Amino acid sequence: MKADIKEDLLTAGGIAKELGVSDAKVKKAINELAIQPKAKKGACSYYARDELTKIKEALT
């Protein structure tokens, strides 16, 4: 079950890779949209895969 949860979460870098844009653009969009991470591990924030659409729309 943990593997399923892990697959549904992405870092800002992972989102950037999927969208083909820079990490900085994704982080800026996350801040502007005030999206909160679903999980944190150390300094890394993990966002739900369903936030991908919102971030993509903010970048276009």
Phi and psi restraints in degrees (range 20) as a CNS / XPLOR table:
assign (resid 1 and name C) (resid 2 and name N)
       (resid 2 and name CA) (resid 2 and name C) 1.0 -60.5 20.0 2
assign (resid 2 and name N) (resid 2 and name CA)
       (resid 2 and name C) (resid 3 and name N) 1.0 -35.7 20.0 2
assign (resid 2 and name C) (resid 3 and name N)
       (resid 3 and name CA) (resid 3 and name C) 1.0 -62.8 20.0 2
assign (resid 3 and name N) (resid 3 and name CA)
       (resid 3 and name C) (resid 4 and name N) 1.0 -38.8 20.0 2
assign (resid 3 and name C) (resid 4 and name N)
       (resid 4 and name CA) (resid 4 and name C) 1.0 -63.8 20.0 2
assign (resid 4 and name N) (resid 4 and name CA)
       (resid 4 and name C) (resid 5 and name N) 1.0 -42.4 20.0 2
assign (resid 4 and name C) (resid 5 and name N)
       (resid 5 and name CA) (resid 5 and name C) 1.0 -64.8 20.0 2
assign (resid 5 and name N) (resid 5 and name CA)
       (resid 5 and name C) (resid 6 and name N) 1.0 -44.3 20.0 2
assign (resid 5 and name C) (resid 6 and name N)
       (resid 6 and name CA) (resid 6 and name C) 1.0 -61.0 20.0 2
assign (resid 6 and name N) (resid 6 and name CA)
       (resid 6 and name C) (resid 7 and name N) 1.0 -38.5 20.0 2
assign (resid 6 and name C) (resid 7 and name N)
       (resid 7 and name CA) (resid 7 and name C) 1.0 -68.1 20.0 2
assign (resid 7 and name N) (resid 7 and name CA)
       (resid 7 and name C) (resid 8 and name N) 1.0 -24.7 20.0 2
assign (resid 7 and name C) (resid 8 and name N)
       (resid 8 and name CA) (resid 8 and name C) 1.0 -86.5 20.0 2
assign (resid 8 and name N) (resid 8 and name CA)
       (resid 8 and name C) (resid 9 and name N) 1.0 -5.0 20.0 2
assign (resid 8 and name C) (resid 9 and name N)
       (resid 9 and name CA) (resid 9 and name C) 1.0 -112.3 20.0 2
assign (resid 9 and name N) (resid 9 and name CA)
       (resid 9 and name C) (resid 10 and name N) 1.0 140.9 20.0 2
assign (resid 9 and name C) (resid 10 and name N)
       (resid 10 and name CA) (resid 10 and name C) 1.0 -132.1 20.0 2
assign (resid 10 and name N) (resid 10 and name CA)
       (resid 10 and name C) (resid 11 and name N) 1.0 146.8 20.0 2
assign (resid 10 and name C) (resid 11 and name N)
       (resid 11 and name CA) (resid 11 and name C) 1.0 -81.9 20.0 2
assign (resid 11 and name N) (resid 11 and name CA)
       (resid 11 and name C) (resid 12 and name N) 1.0 169.7 20.0 2
assign (resid 11 and name C) (resid 12 and name N)
       (resid 12 and name CA) (resid 12 and name C) 1.0 -59.2 20.0 2
assign (resid 12 and name N) (resid 12 and name CA)
       (resid 12 and name C) (resid 13 and name N) 1.0 -37.8 20.0 2
assign (resid 12 and name C) (resid 13 and name N)
       (resid 13 and name CA) (resid 13 and name C) 1.0 -64.7 20.0 2
assign (resid 13 and name N) (resid 13 and name CA)
       (resid 13 and name C) (resid 14 and name N) 1.0 -39.4 20.0 2
assign (resid 13 and name C) (resid 14 and name N)
       (resid 14 and name CA) (resid 14 and name C) 1.0 -66.0 20.0 2
assign (resid 14 and name N) (resid 14 and name CA)
       (resid 14 and name C) (resid 15 and name N) 1.0 -39.6 20.0 2
assign (resid 14 and name C) (resid 15 and name N)
       (resid 15 and name CA) (resid 15 and name C) 1.0 -64.7 20.0 2
assign (resid 15 and name N) (resid 15 and name CA)
       (resid 15 and name C) (resid 16 and name N) 1.0 -44.1 20.0 2
assign (resid 15 and name C) (resid 16 and name N)
       (resid 16 and name CA) (resid 16 and name C) 1.0 -59.5 20.0 2
assign (resid 16 and name N) (resid 16 and name CA)
       (resid 16 and name C) (resid 17 and name N) 1.0 -42.5 20.0 2
assign (resid 16 and name C) (resid 17 and name N)
       (resid 17 and name CA) (resid 17 and name C) 1.0 -63.3 20.0 2
assign (resid 17 and name N) (resid 17 and name CA)
       (resid 17 and name C) (resid 18 and name N) 1.0 -43.3 20.0 2
assign (resid 17 and name C) (resid 18 and name N)
       (resid 18 and name CA) (resid 18 and name C) 1.0 -65.5 20.0 2
assign (resid 18 and name N) (resid 18 and name CA)
       (resid 18 and name C) (resid 19 and name N) 1.0 -35.2 20.0 2
assign (resid 18 and name C) (resid 19 and name N)
       (resid 19 and name CA) (resid 19 and name C) 1.0 -89.7 20.0 2
assign (resid 19 and name N) (resid 19 and name CA)
       (resid 19 and name C) (resid 20 and name N) 1.0 -11.7 20.0 2
assign (resid 19 and name C) (resid 20 and name N)
       (resid 20 and name CA) (resid 20 and name C) 1.0 72.4 20.0 2
assign (resid 20 and name N) (resid 20 and name CA)
       (resid 20 and name C) (resid 21 and name N) 1.0 34.4 20.0 2
assign (resid 20 and name C) (resid 21 and name N)
       (resid 21 and name CA) (resid 21 and name C) 1.0 -127.9 20.0 2
assign (resid 21 and name N) (resid 21 and name CA)
       (resid 21 and name C) (resid 22 and name N) 1.0 174.5 20.0 2
assign (resid 21 and name C) (resid 22 and name N)
       (resid 22 and name CA) (resid 22 and name C) 1.0 -76.4 20.0 2
assign (resid 22 and name N) (resid 22 and name CA)
       (resid 22 and name C) (resid 23 and name N) 1.0 156.4 20.0 2
assign (resid 22 and name C) (resid 23 and name N)
       (resid 23 and name CA) (resid 23 and name C) 1.0 -58.6 20.0 2
assign (resid 23 and name N) (resid 23 and name CA)
       (resid 23 and name C) (resid 24 and name N) 1.0 -40.1 20.0 2
assign (resid 23 and name C) (resid 24 and name N)
       (resid 24 and name CA) (resid 24 and name C) 1.0 -61.4 20.0 2
assign (resid 24 and name N) (resid 24 and name CA)
       (resid 24 and name C) (resid 25 and name N) 1.0 -40.5 20.0 2
assign (resid 24 and name C) (resid 25 and name N)
       (resid 25 and name CA) (resid 25 and name C) 1.0 -64.5 20.0 2
assign (resid 25 and name N) (resid 25 and name CA)
       (resid 25 and name C) (resid 26 and name N) 1.0 -41.3 20.0 2
assign (resid 25 and name C) (resid 26 and name N)
       (resid 26 and name CA) (resid 26 and name C) 1.0 -66.2 20.0 2
assign (resid 26 and name N) (resid 26 and name CA)
       (resid 26 and name C) (resid 27 and name N) 1.0 -45.3 20.0 2
assign (resid 26 and name C) (resid 27 and name N)
       (resid 27 and name CA) (resid 27 and name C) 1.0 -62.1 20.0 2
assign (resid 27 and name N) (resid 27 and name CA)
       (resid 27 and name C) (resid 28 and name N) 1.0 -38.5 20.0 2
assign (resid 27 and name C) (resid 28 and name N)
       (resid 28 and name CA) (resid 28 and name C) 1.0 -63.9 20.0 2
assign (resid 28 and name N) (resid 28 and name CA)
       (resid 28 and name C) (resid 29 and name N) 1.0 -45.2 20.0 2
assign (resid 28 and name C) (resid 29 and name N)
       (resid 29 and name CA) (resid 29 and name C) 1.0 -62.4 20.0 2
assign (resid 29 and name N) (resid 29 and name CA)
       (resid 29 and name C) (resid 30 and name N) 1.0 -41.8 20.0 2
assign (resid 29 and name C) (resid 30 and name N)
       (resid 30 and name CA) (resid 30 and name C) 1.0 -60.3 20.0 2
assign (resid 30 and name N) (resid 30 and name CA)
       (resid 30 and name C) (resid 31 and name N) 1.0 -43.8 20.0 2
assign (resid 30 and name C) (resid 31 and name N)
       (resid 31 and name CA) (resid 31 and name C) 1.0 -66.1 20.0 2
assign (resid 31 and name N) (resid 31 and name CA)
       (resid 31 and name C) (resid 32 and name N) 1.0 -44.2 20.0 2
assign (resid 31 and name C) (resid 32 and name N)
       (resid 32 and name CA) (resid 32 and name C) 1.0 -64.1 20.0 2
assign (resid 32 and name N) (resid 32 and name CA)
       (resid 32 and name C) (resid 33 and name N) 1.0 -36.5 20.0 2
assign (resid 32 and name C) (resid 33 and name N)
       (resid 33 and name CA) (resid 33 and name C) 1.0 -85.5 20.0 2
assign (resid 33 and name N) (resid 33 and name CA)
       (resid 33 and name C) (resid 34 and name N) 1.0 -5.2 20.0 2
assign (resid 33 and name C) (resid 34 and name N)
       (resid 34 and name CA) (resid 34 and name C) 1.0 55.0 20.0 2
assign (resid 34 and name N) (resid 34 and name CA)
       (resid 34 and name C) (resid 35 and name N) 1.0 41.9 20.0 2
assign (resid 34 and name C) (resid 35 and name N)
       (resid 35 and name CA) (resid 35 and name C) 1.0 -78.8 20.0 2
assign (resid 35 and name N) (resid 35 and name CA)
       (resid 35 and name C) (resid 36 and name N) 1.0 129.5 20.0 2
assign (resid 35 and name C) (resid 36 and name N)
       (resid 36 and name CA) (resid 36 and name C) 1.0 -96.9 20.0 2
assign (resid 36 and name N) (resid 36 and name CA)
       (resid 36 and name C) (resid 37 and name N) 1.0 141.3 20.0 2
assign (resid 36 and name C) (resid 37 and name N)
       (resid 37 and name CA) (resid 37 and name C) 1.0 -66.6 20.0 2
assign (resid 37 and name N) (resid 37 and name CA)
       (resid 37 and name C) (resid 38 and name N) 1.0 148.2 20.0 2
assign (resid 37 and name C) (resid 38 and name N)
       (resid 38 and name CA) (resid 38 and name C) 1.0 -81.7 20.0 2
assign (resid 38 and name N) (resid 38 and name CA)
       (resid 38 and name C) (resid 39 and name N) 1.0 -23.9 20.0 2
assign (resid 38 and name C) (resid 39 and name N)
       (resid 39 and name CA) (resid 39 and name C) 1.0 -152.6 20.0 2
assign (resid 39 and name N) (resid 39 and name CA)
       (resid 39 and name C) (resid 40 and name N) 1.0 155.2 20.0 2
assign (resid 39 and name C) (resid 40 and name N)
       (resid 40 and name CA) (resid 40 and name C) 1.0 -134.4 20.0 2
assign (resid 40 and name N) (resid 40 and name CA)
       (resid 40 and name C) (resid 41 and name N) 1.0 139.7 20.0 2
assign (resid 40 and name C) (resid 41 and name N)
       (resid 41 and name CA) (resid 41 and name C) 1.0 -136.4 20.0 2
assign (resid 41 and name N) (resid 41 and name CA)
       (resid 41 and name C) (resid 42 and name N) 1.0 107.0 20.0 2
assign (resid 41 and name C) (resid 42 and name N)
       (resid 42 and name CA) (resid 42 and name C) 1.0 64.3 20.0 2
assign (resid 42 and name N) (resid 42 and name CA)
       (resid 42 and name C) (resid 43 and name N) 1.0 -127.4 20.0 2
assign (resid 42 and name C) (resid 43 and name N)
       (resid 43 and name CA) (resid 43 and name C) 1.0 -87.6 20.0 2
assign (resid 43 and name N) (resid 43 and name CA)
       (resid 43 and name C) (resid 44 and name N) 1.0 -7.0 20.0 2
assign (resid 43 and name C) (resid 44 and name N)
       (resid 44 and name CA) (resid 44 and name C) 1.0 -87.8 20.0 2
assign (resid 44 and name N) (resid 44 and name CA)
       (resid 44 and name C) (resid 45 and name N) 1.0 133.7 20.0 2
assign (resid 44 and name C) (resid 45 and name N)
       (resid 45 and name CA) (resid 45 and name C) 1.0 -107.2 20.0 2
assign (resid 45 and name N) (resid 45 and name CA)
       (resid 45 and name C) (resid 46 and name N) 1.0 138.3 20.0 2
assign (resid 45 and name C) (resid 46 and name N)
       (resid 46 and name CA) (resid 46 and name C) 1.0 -116.8 20.0 2
assign (resid 46 and name N) (resid 46 and name CA)
       (resid 46 and name C) (resid 47 and name N) 1.0 128.6 20.0 2
assign (resid 46 and name C) (resid 47 and name N)
       (resid 47 and name CA) (resid 47 and name C) 1.0 -110.3 20.0 2
assign (resid 47 and name N) (resid 47 and name CA)
       (resid 47 and name C) (resid 48 and name N) 1.0 149.6 20.0 2
assign (resid 47 and name C) (resid 48 and name N)
       (resid 48 and name CA) (resid 48 and name C) 1.0 -67.5 20.0 2
assign (resid 48 and name N) (resid 48 and name CA)
       (resid 48 and name C) (resid 49 and name N) 1.0 143.2 20.0 2
assign (resid 48 and name C) (resid 49 and name N)
       (resid 49 and name CA) (resid 49 and name C) 1.0 -59.1 20.0 2
assign (resid 49 and name N) (resid 49 and name CA)
       (resid 49 and name C) (resid 50 and name N) 1.0 -30.1 20.0 2
assign (resid 49 and name C) (resid 50 and name N)
       (resid 50 and name CA) (resid 50 and name C) 1.0 -69.9 20.0 2
assign (resid 50 and name N) (resid 50 and name CA)
       (resid 50 and name C) (resid 51 and name N) 1.0 -11.9 20.0 2
assign (resid 50 and name C) (resid 51 and name N)
       (resid 51 and name CA) (resid 51 and name C) 1.0 -77.2 20.0 2
assign (resid 51 and name N) (resid 51 and name CA)
       (resid 51 and name C) (resid 52 and name N) 1.0 -14.8 20.0 2
assign (resid 51 and name C) (resid 52 and name N)
       (resid 52 and name CA) (resid 52 and name C) 1.0 -55.7 20.0 2
assign (resid 52 and name N) (resid 52 and name CA)
       (resid 52 and name C) (resid 53 and name N) 1.0 -41.7 20.0 2
assign (resid 52 and name C) (resid 53 and name N)
       (resid 53 and name CA) (resid 53 and name C) 1.0 -63.8 20.0 2
assign (resid 53 and name N) (resid 53 and name CA)
       (resid 53 and name C) (resid 54 and name N) 1.0 -44.6 20.0 2
assign (resid 53 and name C) (resid 54 and name N)
       (resid 54 and name CA) (resid 54 and name C) 1.0 -61.4 20.0 2
assign (resid 54 and name N) (resid 54 and name CA)
       (resid 54 and name C) (resid 55 and name N) 1.0 -43.6 20.0 2
assign (resid 54 and name C) (resid 55 and name N)
       (resid 55 and name CA) (resid 55 and name C) 1.0 -66.6 20.0 2
assign (resid 55 and name N) (resid 55 and name CA)
       (resid 55 and name C) (resid 56 and name N) 1.0 -42.9 20.0 2
assign (resid 55 and name C) (resid 56 and name N)
       (resid 56 and name CA) (resid 56 and name C) 1.0 -60.2 20.0 2
assign (resid 56 and name N) (resid 56 and name CA)
       (resid 56 and name C) (resid 57 and name N) 1.0 -44.0 20.0 2
assign (resid 56 and name C) (resid 57 and name N)
       (resid 57 and name CA) (resid 57 and name C) 1.0 -63.7 20.0 2
assign (resid 57 and name N) (resid 57 and name CA)
       (resid 57 and name C) (resid 58 and name N) 1.0 -37.1 20.0 2
assign (resid 57 and name C) (resid 58 and name N)
       (resid 58 and name CA) (resid 58 and name C) 1.0 -68.4 20.0 2
assign (resid 58 and name N) (resid 58 and name CA)
       (resid 58 and name C) (resid 59 and name N) 1.0 -25.4 20.0 2
assign (resid 58 and name C) (resid 59 and name N)
       (resid 59 and name CA) (resid 59 and name C) 1.0 -86.1 20.0 2
assign (resid 59 and name N) (resid 59 and name CA)
       (resid 59 and name C) (resid 60 and name N) 1.0 -11.8 20.0 2
